[in-house]
Amino acid sequence: MNKYFKKISYVLTIVALLNAWAACNDGDDPDPAPETDPGEWILKGELTKERTLKAGATYELIGGYQVKNGGNLIIEEGVTIEATRSIDGQPDYIIIEQGGKIDAQGTREKPIVMTSTRQQPGAWGGVHICGRAPVNLSGGTGKSEIGDAPFGGTAPNDHSGSMRYVRLEYTGFAFSETKESNGLTLYGVGSGTVIEYIQTYKGSDDGFEWFGGTVNAKYLVSTHSEDDSFDWTDGWTGKGQFWVAVQDPTAPGADGAANGDCLIEADNREDNFGNTPQSCPTLSNLTLIGNNDSNAQKRGIRLRAGTAIKLYNALVKGKPSSLTVATTETEQSFLNGASVVEYLWADKAFAYEGGVADLALENQTGNAVNQDIRFTDGYLGTVAGGKDLSSDSFFAKAEYKGAVPTDSDWTAGWTKK
């Protein structure tokens, strides 16, 4: 009996081994990998939950991508997002709505690049963030120019996420003759949001624009923006340090206009100069280089429509009117001490469009006009002497005029020139 069962067991073992061998040799190729969902590499429609774009990968942006309340768009280092313009007549853009978040963490060596398959200014609609910080619009809220999303509120510390080491290329899609999109647009964004090391490159409208809010911004570069390099309105009261603007030096066209209007165009509110909260950012260490247009776009820093400002440690070059002041409310802000410009050197004179020349900003502490200002490699270089703002933890100690020291080029490795 035992011998019989041993034989049966032996035979069954042999059969099992043969079946296993046959299964392993049924074709030379291993089992195919599961198919990847093609939608994994596409950004379109709405995001209502968390999504991570993987380091080094490339994604297609098709139409508007709306990060809704509760959504969180995480973008790892080295990601490339390409706007495809595959829907005729509709812009590609990314908008972070109130309650949504973006967490874009590039590095100097591996920046996040948001660009277009059509590498020309105006190819896509850029990035828009809508927060719940105060704005000076009627009722305290507004709607974004792109996406029609609400912004504004009563939360100055509102947190919409963070962006570091991000390059935004070829933005400025035109919706109409009067409505274009910027590189990075910040609508009522709160001070809990982090904006650092961002470049806008060859956009057809503004590089950066603030519509109210309290958000701060550090290490910004606006390169060849065809309208204003930096623009604010609607009661922006944040802070900024280490900003660079370089306009396209190409000679003006047949119409007399060059690529690039103001280096800074600053408003409180265009249709009501006295709205509150009053725009009044505090800015330090700027290098602003214009296109030398003496025909049409002559203003460098243009302060108007009731804005106030606290501006320190700046270099302005390449505009016939380095700094202009207009409107009674803005003029008054200097007379009553709400506005300050100190340690600003310019290669041309200041202008007073409202006729109040006795403001005499040229004579304020550390200011000088008609200076011979020189840079290396485009915009590298500072001038000794400046105000220390480091008692405020946002500001680094930088007692010099200008944004980028020759021996400490924070733009190297992640920007385009």
C-alpha positions in Angstrom: 0.0 0.0 0.0 2.7 2.5 1.0 4.6 1.7 -2.2 1.5 2.4 -4.3 0.9 5.8 -2.8 4.6 6.7 -3.1 4.4 5.9 -6.9 1.2 8.0 -7.3 2.8 10.9 -5.4 5.9 10.7 -7.6 3.8 10.8 -10.8 1.8 13.8 -9.6 4.9 15.7 -8.7 6.4 15.1 -12.2 3.2 16.2 -13.8 3.1 19.4 -11.7 6.7 20.2 -12.6 6.0 19.7 -16.3 3.0 22.0 -16.1 5.0 24.7 -14.4 7.8 24.4 -16.9 5.3 24.7 -19.8 3.7 27.7 -18.2 7.1 29.4 -17.8 8.0 28.7 -21.4 4.7 29.7 -23.0 6.2 32.4 -25.2 9.5 34.2 -24.8 8.2 37.6 -23.6 7.3 38.3 -20.0 3.8 39.4 -19.1 3.0 42.8 -20.6 3.0 45.8 -18.2 -0.3 47.2 -17.4 -1.3 50.0 -19.8 -0.8 53.6 -18.6 -3.9 55.8 -18.6 -3.2 58.5 -21.2 -5.1 60.9 -19.1 -2.3 60.7 -16.5 -0.2 63.0 -18.5 -3.0 65.6 -19.3 -4.2 68.6 -17.3 -7.7 69.7 -18.1 -11.0 70.3 -16.5 -11.3 70.5 -12.7 -9.2 69.2 -9.8 -11.1 68.6 -6.6 -8.6 66.4 -4.7 -4.9 66.0 -4.4 -2.8 65.3 -7.5 0.9 65.0 -7.9 2.8 65.7 -11.1 5.9 63.5 -10.9 9.5 64.8 -11.0 11.0 65.2 -14.4 7.8 64.3 -16.3 6.1 66.3 -19.1 2.4 67.0 -19.0 0.0 68.5 -21.6 -2.3 71.4 -20.6 -5.5 71.4 -22.6 -7.8 74.4 -22.0 -8.4 75.7 -18.5 -7.3 73.6 -15.6 -9.2 74.7 -12.5 -8.0 73.7 -9.0 -11.2 73.9 -7.0 -11.9 74.3 -3.3 -10.3 71.3 -1.7 -8.0 70.6 -4.6 -4.2 70.5 -4.2 -2.0 70.5 -7.3 1.5 69.2 -6.2 4.2 69.8 -8.8 7.6 68.1 -8.2 11.0 69.4 -9.4 11.8 69.3 -13.1 8.3 69.0 -14.3 7.4 70.5 -17.7 3.9 71.6 -18.5 3.2 72.3 -22.2 0.1 74.3 -23.2 -1.1 72.8 -26.4 -3.6 75.3 -27.7 -5.5 72.2 -29.0 -8.9 73.7 -28.5 -9.4 76.4 -31.1 -10.2 79.9 -29.7 -9.8 78.8 -26.1 -6.9 79.6 -23.9 -4.8 77.1 -21.9 -4.4 78.3 -18.3 -4.1 77.1 -14.7 -6.2 78.7 -12.0 -6.1 78.1 -8.3 -9.5 79.0 -6.9 -10.4 80.0 -3.4 -9.8 77.1 -1.1 -7.6 75.3 -3.7 -3.8 75.1 -3.4 -0.7 74.8 -5.5 2.5 73.3 -4.2 5.1 73.8 -6.9 8.5 73.0 -5.6 11.2 73.3 -8.3 14.9 73.7 -7.6 17.7 75.8 -9.0 19.0 72.8 -10.8 15.6 71.4 -11.8 13.1 74.3 -12.2 9.5 73.7 -13.0 8.8 75.0 -16.6 5.4 76.0 -17.8 5.6 76.7 -21.5 3.8 76.2 -24.8 4.2 74.1 -27.8 3.9 77.4 -29.7 7.0 79.2 -28.4 5.9 82.8 -29.0 4.5 85.5 -26.8 0.7 85.2 -26.1 0.6 81.4 -26.6 -1.2 80.6 -23.4 -3.0 82.1 -20.4 -0.5 81.7 -17.6 -1.1 80.9 -13.9 -3.8 82.6 -11.8 -4.3 82.3 -8.0 -7.5 83.5 -6.2 -7.4 84.0 -2.5 -9.5 85.4 0.4 -7.3 88.4 1.4 -8.7 91.9 1.4 -9.2 93.9 -1.8 -10.6 97.4 -2.3 -13.4 96.5 -4.7 -17.0 97.3 -3.9 -18.3 94.7 -1.5 -14.7 93.4 -0.9 -14.7 90.8 -3.6 -14.3 90.5 -7.4 -14.1 88.0 -10.2 -10.9 86.9 -12.0 -10.4 88.1 -15.5 -9.8 84.5 -16.6 -12.0 81.8 -15.2 -14.5 84.1 -13.7 -13.5 82.9 -10.2 -14.3 84.9 -7.0 -11.5 86.5 -5.1 -11.1 88.7 -2.0 -12.4 88.6 1.5 -11.3 89.2 5.1 -8.5 86.7 5.6 -5.1 88.6 5.2 -3.2 85.4 6.2 -5.0 83.2 3.7 -2.8 80.4 2.3 -3.1 79.3 -1.3 0.1 77.2 -1.3 3.6 77.9 -2.6 5.6 78.4 -5.8 9.4 78.2 -5.9 11.7 78.0 -8.9 9.1 78.2 -11.6 9.5 79.6 -15.1 6.5 80.8 -17.0 7.2 81.2 -20.7 5.2 82.7 -23.6 2.1 83.7 -21.7 -0.4 86.5 -22.5 -3.2 84.9 -24.5 -5.5 87.7 -25.8 -9.2 87.2 -25.2 -10.0 90.5 -26.9 -8.2 93.8 -27.9 -8.4 95.0 -24.3 -8.1 91.7 -22.3 -4.9 89.7 -22.1 -3.5 87.4 -19.5 -0.4 87.8 -17.5 2.4 85.5 -16.6 1.5 85.2 -12.9 -1.7 86.9 -11.7 -2.4 87.1 -7.9 -6.0 87.9 -7.0 -6.6 88.7 -3.4 -3.9 86.3 -2.4 -3.0 86.1 1.3 0.4 86.4 3.1 0.3 82.7 4.0 1.1 82.0 0.3 4.8 81.7 -0.7 6.0 83.2 -4.0 9.7 82.9 -4.6 12.1 82.4 -7.5 9.6 82.9 -10.3 10.5 84.1 -13.8 8.1 85.2 -16.5 9.7 85.0 -19.9 8.5 86.6 -23.2 4.9 87.2 -22.3 2.7 89.4 -24.4 1.1 91.2 -21.5 2.3 91.9 -17.9 4.9 89.7 -16.2 3.4 89.8 -12.7 0.2 91.5 -11.6 -1.4 91.8 -8.1 -5.1 92.5 -7.7 -5.2 93.5 -4.0 -4.3 91.0 -1.3 -1.4 90.8 1.1 0.9 88.2 -0.5 4.6 88.8 -0.4 7.0 87.9 -3.3 10.8 87.4 -3.4 13.3 86.8 -6.2 11.2 87.6 -9.2 12.4 88.1 -12.8 10.3 89.6 -15.6 12.1 89.1 -18.9 10.9 90.8 -22.1 7.3 91.3 -21.0 5.6 93.2 -23.8 3.4 95.3 -21.5 4.4 96.1 -17.9 7.0 94.1 -16.1 5.2 94.5 -12.7 1.7 95.8 -12.1 -0.6 96.2 -9.1 -4.0 97.5 -8.3 -7.1 97.0 -6.1 -5.3 97.6 -2.8 -2.2 95.3 -2.7 -0.3 95.8 0.6 2.3 93.0 0.4 6.1 93.1 0.4 8.7 92.4 -2.2 12.5 92.0 -2.3 15.0 91.2 -5.1 13.1 91.9 -8.3 14.5 92.1 -11.8 12.8 93.5 -14.9 14.6 93.5 -18.3 12.7 94.7 -21.3 13.3 93.7 -24.9 15.9 96.1 -26.3 14.7 95.7 -29.9 14.2 99.1 -31.5 10.6 100.4 -31.8 8.5 99.3 -34.7 6.9 101.4 -37.4 4.2 102.5 -35.0 6.8 104.0 -32.7 6.2 101.5 -29.9 8.7 99.1 -28.5 8.1 95.8 -26.7 7.5 96.8 -23.1 5.5 99.6 -21.4 6.2 100.5 -17.8 8.8 98.7 -15.6 6.3 99.1 -12.8 2.7 100.4 -13.3 1.1 100.9 -10.0 -2.6 101.8 -9.2 -4.8 101.9 -6.2 -8.1 101.6 -8.1 -8.5 103.1 -11.6 -12.2 104.0 -11.3 -11.9 105.3 -7.7 -8.5 106.6 -6.6 -9.5 106.7 -2.9 -10.7 103.2 -2.4 -9.5 101.4 0.8 -7.4 99.5 1.6 -5.0 101.6 -0.3 -2.4 99.9 -2.4 0.9 100.4 -0.5 3.5 97.6 -0.9 6.9 97.8 0.6 9.6 96.9 -1.9 13.4 96.7 -1.7 16.4 95.8 -3.9 15.0 96.2 -7.5 16.9 96.3 -10.8 14.7 97.7 -13.5 16.1 98.0 -17.1 14.0 99.5 -19.8 14.1 99.4 -23.6 15.2 103.0 -24.2 12.0 103.8 -26.0 11.8 107.6 -26.4 8.7 107.5 -28.7 5.8 106.1 -26.8 6.6 104.1 -23.7 8.7 106.5 -21.8 7.9 105.7 -18.1 9.9 103.5 -15.9 8.1 103.4 -12.5 4.6 104.9 -12.9 2.8 105.7 -9.7 -0.8 106.7 -10.2 -4.5 106.2 -9.5 -4.1 106.8 -5.8 -1.4 104.2 -5.0 1.1 104.7 -2.2 4.4 102.9 -2.0 7.5 102.4 0.2 10.4 101.8 -2.1 14.0 101.4 -1.2 17.4 100.3 -2.8 16.5 100.4 -6.5 18.3 100.9 -9.8 16.3 102.2 -12.8 17.8 102.5 -16.3 16.6 102.8 -19.8 13.5 105.0 -19.6 13.3 108.8 -20.4 11.2 109.3 -17.2 12.7 107.0 -14.6 9.9 107.5 -12.1 6.6 109.4 -12.6 4.0 110.5 -10.1 0.4 111.2 -11.0 -3.0 111.9 -9.4 -3.7 114.0 -6.3 -4.1 111.0 -4.0 -0.7 109.5 -4.9 1.0 112.9 -4.6 -0.6 113.4 -1.2 0.7 110.1 0.0 4.2 111.5 -0.4 3.4 114.7 1.3 1.8 113.0 4.3 4.5 110.4 4.6 2.5 107.4 3.6 4.8 107.0 0.6 8.6 106.9 0.7 11.2 106.5 -2.1 14.8 106.3 -0.8 18.1 105.0 -2.1 16.9 104.9 -5.7 19.4 105.7 -8.4 18.3 106.4 -12.0 20.0 107.2 -15.2 17.3 109.8 -16.2 15.1 112.3 -14.3 11.9 111.9 -12.4 8.6 113.4 -13.8 5.5 114.8 -12.0 2.5 114.3 -14.2 0.2 116.1 -11.8 2.4 119.2 -11.8 3.5 118.9 -8.1 7.2 119.2 -8.8 7.9 120.3 -5.2 7.6 116.7 -4.2 11.3 116.7 -5.1 11.8 113.0 -4.7 15.2 113.3 -6.2 16.4 115.0 -3.0 15.2 112.3 -0.6 17.6 110.1 1.3 20.0 108.2 -1.0 18.3 109.2 -4.2 20.1 110.4 -7.3 19.2 110.9 -11.0 21.3 111.1 -14.2 23.6 108.4 -12.9 25.9 106.3 -15.0 24.6 102.8 -14.1 26.3 99.8 -15.6 25.6 96.1 -15.4 27.4 92.9 -16.4 25.8 90.0 -18.2 22.6 91.9 -18.6 21.6 92.9 -15.1 24.3 91.8 -12.6 25.6 94.5 -10.4 24.7 96.6 -7.4 25.6 100.0 -6.0 26.8 100.4 -2.4 24.6 102.1 0.1 21.1 101.3 1.0 18.5 100.9 3.8 18.5 97.8 6.0 14.9 96.5 6.4 15.9 93.2 8.1 14.1 94.2 11.3 11.1 92.8 9.4 11.8 89.1 9.1 10.6 89.0 5.5 13.6 91.1 4.3 17.1 89.9 4.0 19.8 92.4 5.0 20.9 94.0 1.7 22.3 97.5 2.2 22.9 98.1 -1.4 20.9 99.4 -4.4 19.9 96.7 -7.0 18.8 93.1 -7.0 21.6 90.8 -8.1 25.2 91.2 -6.8 27.8 90.0 -9.2 29.2 87.6 -6.6 25.8 86.2 -5.6 23.7 85.5 -8.8 20.5 84.0 -7.4 19.1 83.9 -11.0 21.8 81.4 -12.2 20.7 78.0 -13.3 17.0 78.3 -13.5 16.2 81.4 -15.6 16.4 82.3 -19.3 17.9 85.5 -20.6 
